């Protein structure tokens, strides 16, 4: 049986793969267990690594460092790609208010951590680990560890303090939401406020009674500076047609228009009259309008289309069809000529059957080709991210230049490529399952190695007075900022409780708390606010973790 002992305890490449795989598989299995409605998911891999390290299991330090670094890079880059398309749009319009409140949560917790360092014996490196654990932010911990390595400081303390405070960081946000709901929430706070989503499409019918637009073409109307809209179909003298941009409007024309809800009244003034028929029901029979016209969904699968503007294809005038809506990653987009198309976009095309077949040839509509992951772009993006992370950035007052490192560089590259890659004709599309697989593998590798490294001294630290102090301070950093900013959001900004919960969960990077909020709130406001706040909040915490160490060490 000596071979079996060597397989698990002799530090070889084979042993490293076996130990890490066992930690990940066991952690993922146990992470599915729900206690009081809460499960830790992939985070349980972290604690299984701690248990394995405490039990005496160890792998070669160089292999441990490689697996941990590669897992972190893979995770944060895939995360950047995911949040990239919505990162900059989340900063505009209604999302600006939510992001400011989210930044308030982050800054309040950061200030508390710095102040507490002055009045406690906790070092700044350990306090940053506590801050990362209290806010359940593993990318920030990775950035902090990379900064500590640049400064020649040990990284074990930050990982250990993060591990000690992480469990209450998960539960603390949920407890804060419960406390706010019981003590401060009024019945009016539970009512759903209208959510201003610029991408939410609205379909309405109008009659042309405005003499100012008689005899004008659709092209002229679009360029008159009115709100964005798409005329999908036109009724005239009992006939239905798909109007081209050169179509001239006449009195009493009836129009089927796709626009946004906030522009409905403006278009009523423009056209003259809005009809009351509701075209927004899911079971609406579009083919009942005219038997010669059909509506079909076409998926963009040709790489040549990626990054092109919809108007540049001239599909409406060349083929006599109309594209009314575009579905991208579950979000409905208005099909304006300026819309930049991406691989995987699903277009709603209206027209005659023969014309739609010709459009399919142009756009592709071959879903099978999209299932093949574009691995080259992923690794090119990782290389670019590592290059960005290695650039020294001189900041006045700091002797050592700041580097974004393994965590900051790839996430910046992922966000930029995810947002602007299609405009540069980069093939950044990947299926949802492939994206989740990349993130899952990367995060599992990182958490397993992180826990294994911290596990050797975890339990003895928890049992010491300093361990109890870490846990208490971590809970304060979790609980207090969430409660304070919840009151600010509810009373000063008059947000409803659903949007407030989503903002708090997004700023704390806590999907477990979001699951709880979704269970107690009937609408989807928590999820929408979470998605709005999470990208900027996560990126801000990564940068803050590095700046604190650079300034105070």
C-alpha positions as CSV (number, residue, x, y, z in Angstrom):
1,X,0.0,0.0,0.0
2,X,3.0,2.3,-0.1
3,X,2.0,3.4,-3.6
4,X,-1.3,4.6,-2.3
5,X,0.4,6.7,0.5
6,X,2.8,8.2,-2.1
7,X,-0.1,9.0,-4.3
8,X,-1.6,11.3,-1.7
9,X,1.4,12.5,0.3
10,X,4.5,12.6,-2.0
11,X,4.6,16.1,-3.5
12,X,4.5,15.4,-7.2
13,X,2.5,16.9,-10.1
14,X,0.1,13.9,-10.0
15,X,-0.4,14.3,-6.2
16,X,-1.2,18.0,-6.7
17,X,-3.9,17.3,-9.3
18,X,-5.5,14.6,-7.1
19,X,-5.5,16.7,-4.0
20,X,-6.9,19.8,-5.7
21,X,-9.5,17.7,-7.5
22,X,-10.7,16.0,-4.3
23,X,-11.0,19.4,-2.5
24,X,-13.0,20.9,-5.4
25,X,-15.3,17.9,-5.9
26,X,-16.1,17.5,-2.2
27,X,-16.5,21.2,-1.7
28,X,-18.9,21.6,-4.6
29,X,-21.0,18.6,-3.4
30,X,-21.3,19.9,0.2
31,X,-21.9,23.4,-1.1
32,X,-25.3,22.3,-2.4
33,X,-26.6,21.6,1.1
34,X,-29.0,24.2,2.4
35,X,-29.1,25.3,6.0
36,X,-32.0,27.6,7.0
37,X,-32.4,28.3,3.2
38,X,-28.8,29.3,2.7
39,X,-26.1,27.4,0.8
40,X,-22.5,28.4,0.3
41,X,-22.1,26.9,-3.2
42,X,-18.6,27.1,-4.6
43,X,-17.5,29.0,-1.5
44,X,-17.5,25.7,0.4
45,X,-14.5,24.7,-1.7
46,X,-12.6,27.3,0.3
47,X,-13.5,25.7,3.6
48,X,-12.7,22.2,2.3
49,X,-9.3,23.5,1.3
50,X,-8.9,24.8,4.9
51,X,-9.9,21.5,6.3
52,X,-7.5,19.6,4.0
53,X,-4.6,22.0,5.0
54,X,-5.5,21.6,8.7
55,X,-5.4,17.7,8.2
56,X,-1.8,17.9,7.0
57,X,-2.3,17.6,3.3
58,X,0.1,19.8,1.3
59,X,1.3,20.1,-2.3
60,X,4.5,21.5,-3.8
61,X,4.6,25.3,-3.1
62,X,5.4,26.2,-6.7
63,X,2.5,24.0,-8.0
64,X,0.2,25.5,-5.4
65,X,1.2,29.1,-6.5
66,X,0.8,28.2,-10.2
67,X,-2.7,26.6,-9.8
68,X,-3.8,29.5,-7.5
69,X,-2.6,32.2,-9.9
70,X,-4.0,30.5,-13.0
71,X,-7.4,29.9,-11.4
72,X,-7.6,33.6,-10.3
73,X,-6.7,34.9,-13.8
74,X,-9.2,32.6,-15.5
75,X,-11.9,33.5,-13.0
76,X,-11.5,37.3,-13.1
77,X,-11.1,37.5,-16.9
78,X,-14.2,35.4,-17.5
79,X,-16.0,37.6,-14.9
80,X,-14.9,40.7,-16.8
81,X,-16.1,39.3,-20.1
82,X,-19.5,38.6,-18.5
83,X,-20.1,42.1,-16.9
84,X,-18.3,44.0,-19.7
85,X,-21.3,44.5,-22.0
86,X,-23.3,46.1,-19.2
87,X,-20.5,47.8,-17.3
88,X,-20.6,51.3,-18.9
89,X,-24.3,51.3,-19.5
90,X,-24.8,50.7,-15.8
91,X,-23.2,54.1,-15.1
92,X,-25.8,56.0,-17.1
93,X,-29.3,57.3,-16.3
94,X,-31.0,55.4,-13.4
95,X,-28.0,53.1,-12.8
96,X,-25.9,56.1,-11.7
97,X,-28.0,56.6,-8.6
98,X,-27.7,52.9,-7.7
99,X,-24.0,52.8,-8.3
100,X,-23.4,55.9,-6.1
101,X,-25.3,54.2,-3.3
102,X,-23.3,51.0,-3.9
103,X,-20.0,53.0,-3.7
104,X,-21.3,54.5,-0.5
105,X,-21.5,51.0,1.0
106,X,-17.9,50.2,-0.2
107,X,-16.4,53.5,1.0
108,X,-18.1,53.3,4.4
109,X,-16.8,49.8,5.0
110,X,-13.3,50.8,3.8
111,X,-13.2,53.9,6.1
112,X,-14.3,51.7,9.1
113,X,-11.6,49.2,8.4
114,X,-8.9,51.9,8.2
115,X,-10.1,53.6,11.4
116,X,-10.4,50.2,13.3
117,X,-6.8,49.5,12.4
118,X,-5.7,52.6,14.4
119,X,-7.5,51.4,17.5
120,X,-6.8,47.7,17.4
121,X,-3.6,45.6,17.2
122,X,-4.6,44.3,13.8
123,X,-2.0,44.9,11.0
124,X,-3.1,46.6,7.8
125,X,-2.5,43.4,5.7
126,X,-4.7,41.4,8.1
127,X,-7.3,44.1,8.1
128,X,-7.5,44.0,4.3
129,X,-8.1,40.3,4.5
130,X,-10.8,40.9,7.0
131,X,-12.4,43.5,4.7
132,X,-12.3,41.0,1.8
133,X,-13.9,38.3,3.9
134,X,-16.5,40.6,5.4
135,X,-17.5,41.7,1.8
136,X,-17.2,38.1,0.4
137,X,-15.0,39.5,-2.4
138,X,-12.4,36.9,-3.6
139,X,-11.2,39.0,-6.5
140,X,-10.2,41.7,-4.1
141,X,-8.4,39.2,-1.9
142,X,-6.5,38.0,-5.0
143,X,-5.5,41.6,-5.8
144,X,-4.4,42.2,-2.2
145,X,-2.2,39.1,-2.2
146,X,-0.6,40.2,-5.5
147,X,0.1,43.6,-4.0
148,X,1.6,42.1,-0.8
149,X,3.9,40.0,-3.0
150,X,5.0,43.1,-4.9
151,X,5.8,44.8,-1.6
152,X,7.7,41.7,-0.3
153,X,5.2,41.1,2.5
154,X,3.8,37.7,3.5
155,X,0.3,36.9,2.1
156,X,-0.8,34.2,4.5
157,X,-2.2,36.6,7.0
158,X,-4.6,38.2,4.6
159,X,-5.8,34.8,3.3
160,X,-6.2,33.6,6.9
161,X,-8.2,36.6,8.1
162,X,-10.4,36.4,5.0
163,X,-11.1,32.8,5.7
164,X,-12.0,33.5,9.3
165,X,-14.4,36.4,8.5
166,X,-16.0,35.0,5.3
167,X,-18.8,32.9,6.8
168,X,-20.2,35.8,8.8
169,X,-19.7,38.0,5.8
170,X,-22.2,35.8,3.9
171,X,-24.7,35.7,6.7
172,X,-24.2,39.3,7.9
173,X,-25.8,40.9,4.8
174,X,-28.8,38.6,5.2
175,X,-29.1,39.5,8.9
176,X,-28.8,43.2,8.0
177,X,-31.6,43.0,5.4
178,X,-33.8,41.2,8.0
179,X,-33.1,43.9,10.6
180,X,-33.9,46.7,8.1
181,X,-37.1,45.0,7.0
182,X,-38.3,44.5,10.6
183,X,-37.3,47.8,12.1
184,X,-37.4,50.4,9.3
185,X,-39.3,49.3,6.2
186,X,-42.8,50.9,5.7
187,X,-45.6,49.3,3.7
188,X,-45.0,51.9,1.0
189,X,-41.4,50.8,0.7
190,X,-42.5,47.3,-0.4
191,X,-44.4,48.7,-3.4
192,X,-42.7,48.3,-6.7
193,X,-41.6,51.6,-8.2
194,X,-41.3,51.8,-12.0
195,X,-37.9,50.8,-13.1
196,X,-36.5,53.1,-15.8
197,X,-34.9,50.5,-18.2
198,X,-33.9,52.2,-21.5
199,X,-33.7,48.7,-23.2
200,X,-37.3,47.7,-22.3
201,X,-39.2,47.8,-25.6
202,X,-42.8,48.8,-26.0
203,X,-45.1,48.1,-29.0
204,X,-47.9,50.4,-29.9
205,X,-50.1,51.4,-32.8
206,X,-50.6,54.9,-33.9
207,X,-52.7,56.8,-36.5
208,X,-51.1,59.6,-38.6
209,X,-53.2,62.7,-37.9
210,X,-50.4,65.3,-37.5
211,X,-50.3,67.5,-40.6
212,X,-46.7,68.4,-40.0
213,X,-45.6,64.9,-41.0
214,X,-47.9,64.4,-44.0
215,X,-45.7,63.7,-47.1
216,X,-42.6,63.1,-45.1
217,X,-40.6,59.9,-45.4
218,X,-39.7,57.6,-42.4
219,X,-36.1,58.5,-43.0
220,X,-36.9,62.2,-42.5
221,X,-38.8,61.5,-39.3
222,X,-36.0,59.5,-37.8
223,X,-33.5,62.3,-38.4
224,X,-35.8,65.1,-37.0
225,X,-34.4,64.5,-33.5
226,X,-37.4,62.7,-32.0
227,X,-37.1,59.7,-29.8
228,X,-35.8,56.4,-31.2
229,X,-38.4,54.2,-32.8
230,X,-38.9,51.5,-35.4
231,X,-42.0,51.3,-37.6
232,X,-42.6,47.6,-38.0
233,X,-45.7,47.6,-40.2
234,X,-48.0,50.1,-42.0
235,X,-51.7,49.7,-42.8
236,X,-53.0,51.7,-45.8
237,X,-56.3,51.2,-47.7
238,X,-56.7,47.8,-46.0
239,X,-53.2,46.6,-47.1
240,X,-50.3,45.8,-44.7
241,X,-46.7,46.4,-45.8
242,X,-43.3,46.7,-44.2
243,X,-42.3,50.3,-44.9
244,X,-38.8,51.1,-46.1
245,X,-37.0,54.2,-45.0
246,X,-38.2,55.9,-48.2
247,X,-41.9,55.3,-47.5
248,X,-43.9,58.5,-47.4
249,X,-46.5,58.8,-44.7
250,X,-50.0,59.9,-45.5
251,X,-53.0,61.0,-43.4
252,X,-54.9,58.1,-41.6
253,X,-52.0,55.7,-42.0
254,X,-51.9,53.2,-39.1
255,X,-48.5,52.3,-37.8
256,X,-47.2,49.5,-35.7
257,X,-44.2,51.0,-33.8
258,X,-41.6,49.5,-31.5
259,X,-40.2,52.0,-29.1
260,X,-39.5,52.4,-25.3
261,X,-42.1,53.1,-22.7
262,X,-40.8,56.6,-21.9
263,X,-41.2,57.7,-25.5
264,X,-44.8,56.6,-25.9
265,X,-46.3,60.1,-25.2
266,X,-43.7,61.9,-27.4
267,X,-44.6,59.6,-30.3
268,X,-48.3,60.2,-29.7
269,X,-47.7,63.9,-30.3
270,X,-45.5,63.2,-33.3
271,X,-48.0,60.9,-35.1
272,X,-51.3,62.3,-33.8
273,X,-53.1,59.5,-32.1
274,X,-52.3,56.3,-30.2
275,X,-54.7,53.3,-30.5
276,X,-55.6,51.3,-27.4
277,X,-54.8,47.8,-28.7
278,X,-52.2,46.1,-26.5
279,X,-49.5,44.5,-28.7
280,X,-47.2,43.7,-25.7
281,X,-48.9,40.4,-24.6
282,X,-46.8,37.3,-24.9
283,X,-49.6,35.3,-26.7
284,X,-50.2,38.0,-29.4
285,X,-50.7,36.5,-32.9
286,X,-48.5,38.6,-35.1
287,X,-49.4,36.5,-38.2
288,X,-53.1,37.6,-37.8
289,X,-52.1,41.1,-39.1
290,X,-51.5,39.8,-42.6
291,X,-51.2,36.2,-43.8
292,X,-48.5,37.1,-46.3
293,X,-46.1,38.4,-43.6
294,X,-44.4,36.2,-41.1
295,X,-42.3,36.9,-38.0
296,X,-39.2,34.8,-37.4
297,X,-36.2,34.9,-35.0
298,X,-32.8,34.8,-36.7
299,X,-29.5,34.4,-34.8
300,X,-26.4,36.1,-36.0
301,X,-23.8,33.4,-36.4
302,X,-21.6,34.8,-39.3
303,X,-18.4,36.3,-37.9
304,X,-18.4,39.0,-40.6
305,X,-21.5,40.6,-39.1
306,X,-19.9,41.0,-35.6
307,X,-19.3,44.6,-34.8
308,X,-21.3,46.0,-37.7
309,X,-24.1,48.6,-37.3
310,X,-27.5,47.3,-38.1
311,X,-28.2,50.2,-40.5
312,X,-25.0,49.5,-42.5
313,X,-26.5,46.1,-43.7
314,X,-29.5,47.9,-45.4
315,X,-31.7,44.8,-44.9
316,X,-34.9,46.8,-44.8
317,X,-34.5,48.4,-48.2
318,X,-32.7,45.5,-50.0
319,X,-34.9,42.7,-48.9
320,X,-38.1,44.4,-47.9
321,X,-38.1,43.1,-44.3
322,X,-38.1,44.8,-41.0
323,X,-36.1,44.1,-37.8
324,X,-38.2,45.2,-34.9
325,X,-36.3,43.9,-31.9
326,X,-33.0,42.4,-30.9
327,X,-32.5,40.0,-28.0
328,X,-29.0,40.0,-26.4
329,X,-28.2,38.0,-23.3
330,X,-31.8,38.0,-22.3
331,X,-32.2,41.8,-22.8
332,X,-34.6,43.3,-25.4
333,X,-32.9,46.0,-27.4
334,X,-34.5,48.5,-29.8
335,X,-33.4,47.7,-33.4
336,X,-32.1,51.2,-34.3
337,X,-29.7,51.7,-37.3
338,X,-26.9,52.7,-34.8
339,X,-27.1,49.4,-32.9
340,X,-23.8,47.5,-33.1
341,X,-24.5,43.8,-33.7
342,X,-22.8,41.0,-31.9
343,X,-22.5,37.2,-32.5
344,X,-25.3,35.5,-30.7
345,X,-27.8,38.3,-31.1
346,X,-31.3,37.1,-31.9
347,X,-33.2,39.4,-34.3
348,X,-37.0,39.5,-34.7
349,X,-37.4,39.7,-38.5
350,X,-40.8,40.5,-40.2
351,X,-41.4,40.0,-43.9
352,X,-42.4,37.6,-46.6
353,X,-41.1,34.0,-46.3
354,X,-38.8,34.2,-49.3
355,X,-37.3,37.5,-48.1
356,X,-36.6,36.1,-44.7
357,X,-34.8,33.2,-46.2
358,X,-32.5,35.6,-48.0
359,X,-31.8,37.5,-44.7
360,X,-31.0,34.2,-43.0
361,X,-28.2,33.7,-45.6
362,X,-26.8,37.1,-44.7
363,X,-26.9,36.7,-40.9
364,X,-26.2,33.0,-40.7
365,X,-28.8,31.6,-38.3
366,X,-26.7,28.6,-37.7
367,X,-26.8,28.1,-33.9
368,X,-24.6,25.0,-34.1
369,X,-21.5,27.1,-35.0
370,X,-22.0,29.3,-31.9
371,X,-21.6,26.3,-29.6
372,X,-17.9,26.0,-30.4
373,X,-16.0,28.2,-27.9
374,X,-13.6,30.7,-29.4
375,X,-10.6,29.7,-27.2
376,X,-8.1,31.9,-29.1
377,X,-9.8,35.1,-28.1
378,X,-9.9,34.0,-24.5
379,X,-6.2,33.3,-24.2
380,X,-5.4,36.5,-26.2
381,X,-7.5,38.4,-23.8
382,X,-5.7,36.8,-20.8
383,X,-2.3,37.8,-22.3
384,X,-3.5,41.4,-22.8
385,X,-4.9,41.4,-19.2
386,X,-1.6,40.2,-17.7
387,X,0.3,42.8,-19.7
388,X,-2.1,45.5,-18.4
389,X,-1.7,44.2,-14.9
390,X,2.1,44.5,-15.2
391,X,2.2,48.1,-16.1
392,X,3.6,50.2,-13.2
393,X,1.3,53.2,-12.5
394,X,3.0,56.0,-10.5
395,X,0.7,57.7,-8.0
396,X,1.8,60.9,-6.2
397,X,2.5,60.2,-2.5
398,X,3.2,56.5,-3.0
399,X,6.9,55.5,-3.3
400,X,6.2,52.2,-5.1
401,X,4.3,52.3,-8.4
402,X,0.9,50.5,-8.3
403,X,0.3,47.5,-10.6
404,X,-3.2,46.0,-11.2
405,X,-1.6,42.6,-11.0
406,X,-3.1,39.2,-11.7
407,X,-6.5,40.1,-10.5
408,X,-6.9,43.7,-11.6
409,X,-5.3,43.5,-15.1
410,X,-7.3,40.6,-16.5
411,X,-10.6,42.0,-15.1
412,X,-9.9,45.4,-16.8
413,X,-9.1,43.6,-20.0
414,X,-12.2,41.4,-19.8
415,X,-14.5,44.4,-19.2
416,X,-13.0,46.4,-22.1
417,X,-13.0,43.5,-24.5
418,X,-16.6,42.4,-23.4
419,X,-17.8,46.0,-23.9
420,X,-15.8,47.2,-27.0
421,X,-14.6,43.9,-28.6
422,X,-17.4,43.6,-31.1
423,X,-16.9,47.2,-32.3
424,X,-13.3,46.1,-33.1
425,X,-14.6,43.0,-34.8
426,X,-13.2,40.7,-32.1
427,X,-15.1,37.5,-31.6
428,X,-15.8,37.6,-27.9
429,X,-19.1,35.6,-28.0
430,X,-19.2,32.5,-25.9
431,X,-22.2,30.5,-24.7
432,X,-23.6,31.0,-21.2
433,X,-22.6,27.4,-20.3
434,X,-19.1,27.9,-21.5
435,X,-18.8,31.2,-19.6
436,X,-20.0,29.6,-16.4
437,X,-17.6,26.7,-16.9
438,X,-14.6,29.0,-17.3
439,X,-15.6,31.0,-14.2
440,X,-16.4,27.9,-12.2
441,X,-13.1,26.1,-13.0
442,X,-11.0,29.3,-12.3
443,X,-12.8,30.1,-9.0
444,X,-12.7,26.5,-7.8
445,X,-8.9,26.3,-8.5
446,X,-8.3,29.6,-6.7
447,X,-10.4,28.8,-3.7
448,X,-9.1,25.3,-3.2
449,X,-5.4,26.5,-3.3
450,X,-6.2,29.5,-1.1
451,X,-7.9,27.3,1.5
452,X,-5.1,24.7,1.4
453,X,-2.5,27.4,2.0
454,X,-4.4,29.0,4.9
455,X,-5.6,25.8,6.5
456,X,-2.4,24.8,8.3
457,X,-3.0,27.6,10.9
458,X,-6.7,28.3,10.5
459,X,-8.2,26.6,13.6
460,X,-5.5,27.6,16.0
461,X,-6.0,31.2,14.9
462,X,-9.8,31.0,15.4
463,X,-9.3,29.7,18.9
464,X,-7.0,32.6,19.9
465,X,-8.3,36.0,21.1
466,X,-7.1,37.6,17.9
467,X,-9.2,35.2,15.9
468,X,-12.3,36.2,17.8
469,X,-11.4,39.9,17.3
470,X,-11.2,39.3,13.6
471,X,-14.6,37.7,13.5
472,X,-16.2,40.5,15.5
473,X,-14.6,43.3,13.4
474,X,-15.5,41.5,10.2
475,X,-19.2,41.3,11.3
476,X,-19.2,45.0,12.1
477,X,-17.7,45.9,8.7
478,X,-20.4,43.8,7.1
479,X,-23.5,44.8,9.1
480,X,-23.1,48.5,9.8
481,X,-22.5,49.9,6.3
482,X,-25.4,47.8,4.9
483,X,-27.9,49.1,7.5
484,X,-26.7,52.7,7.2
485,X,-26.9,52.8,3.4
486,X,-30.2,50.9,3.4
487,X,-31.7,53.8,5.4
488,X,-30.1,56.3,3.1
489,X,-31.5,54.6,0.0
490,X,-35.0,54.2,1.5
491,X,-35.4,57.6,3.2
492,X,-33.2,60.0,1.2
493,X,-33.4,58.5,-2.3
494,X,-36.9,57.0,-1.9
495,X,-36.0,53.6,-3.4
496,X,-38.3,50.7,-2.9
497,X,-37.1,47.8,-0.7
498,X,-36.5,45.5,-3.7
499,X,-34.1,47.9,-5.5
500,X,-32.4,48.7,-2.1
501,X,-31.8,45.0,-1.4
502,X,-30.4,44.4,-4.9
503,X,-28.1,47.4,-4.5
504,X,-26.8,46.2,-1.1
505,X,-26.2,42.6,-2.4
506,X,-24.4,43.9,-5.5
507,X,-22.1,46.2,-3.6
508,X,-21.3,43.5,-1.2
509,X,-20.8,40.9,-4.0
510,X,-23.1,38.5,-2.2
511,X,-25.3,36.3,-4.4
512,X,-26.4,34.3,-1.4
513,X,-28.1,37.4,0.1
514,X,-29.6,38.1,-3.4
515,X,-31.2,34.7,-3.3
516,X,-32.8,35.6,0.0
517,X,-34.0,38.9,-1.3
518,X,-35.5,37.3,-4.3
519,X,-37.4,34.9,-2.0
520,X,-39.0,37.7,0.1
521,X,-39.7,40.2,-2.7
522,X,-42.2,39.2,-5.4
523,X,-40.8,41.3,-8.3
524,X,-37.4,41.1,-10.1
525,X,-36.1,44.5,-8.8
526,X,-33.5,43.0,-6.6
527,X,-31.9,41.1,-9.5
528,X,-32.0,44.1,-11.8
529,X,-30.3,46.4,-9.2
530,X,-27.8,43.7,-8.3
531,X,-26.7,43.4,-12.0
532,X,-26.5,47.2,-12.2
533,X,-24.3,47.7,-9.2
534,X,-22.2,44.5,-9.1
535,X,-19.7,45.3,-12.0
536,X,-18.5,48.7,-10.7
537,X,-18.7,47.5,-7.1
538,X,-16.5,44.5,-7.7
539,X,-14.0,46.5,-9.8
540,X,-13.8,49.2,-7.1
541,X,-13.1,46.8,-4.3
542,X,-10.2,45.3,-6.3
543,X,-8.6,48.7,-6.7
544,X,-9.3,49.8,-3.1
545,X,-7.7,46.6,-1.7
546,X,-4.5,47.5,-3.6
547,X,-4.5,51.2,-2.8
548,X,-4.9,50.6,1.0
549,X,-1.9,48.4,1.1
550,X,0.2,50.7,-1.0
551,X,-0.7,53.7,1.1
552,X,-0.5,52.3,4.6
553,X,2.2,49.5,4.5
